[in-house]
Amino acid sequence: MYRDEIIAEVWRNRDAYVEEHHHSLEEIVTDLQRRQEKHRERLVDRRPNKKIQQTAKGRS
């Protein structure tokens, strides 16, 4: 059977991360939220911009 080393590495990293947080979803979510707040400049907001959306509707 073919073994993809990249996928295997992703799974190892995932397993290590989950183990680090004691397999607790609450701990994982808390850590992810902390990381998100720490690096706000790296976030991309893909929600539609209401101002643009309203302008486009007004032109129809």
N, C-alpha and C positions, 0 to 999 in steps of 0.2 A: 504494500500500500504506500502511496505517495505521502510524504510528510513535509509539510510546508513549514520551514523554520521561522518565517515571519509570524505566522499564526501561532506557532508554539510559543514564541517569545511574548506575544500579546497575552496569551493565556497565562503564562508564568507571571507576568506583571500584574494581571488582574487578580490572580490567586494571592499574590504577595500583598497587594493593596487590601483585599478583603480580609486576609489574615491579620494585617496590621490594625484593622478596625474591628477585630473580634467577631466577624461575620454579622455585625449589627448594622442594619439599614439606617437606623437613627444616627449612628456614629459616622457612617459614610456620607449621609446627606449633610450633616453638620460640617464635616471636613470640606466637602465640595462648596458649600455656601461660604465658608471662611476663605477658601482659595479664590472664589469669585470676587468677594469684597476686596481682597488683597490686591488683585490685579484687574481693577475695573477698566483700565486702558486697553486690555486685551479682548474685551467683550464686544460682540457685534450684535446690535439690536436689529432683528429682522422683522419686527412688527411693523405693519404699515404705518406710515406717517399720516396722522389724521388730517393735518393741514393740507397736505398734497391730495389726499383722498377727497376732501371736501371741495377743493378747487376743481379737481377733475369732474366731480359730479355737477358742479355749478355750470360748467361749460357745455354740458349735454343739452 
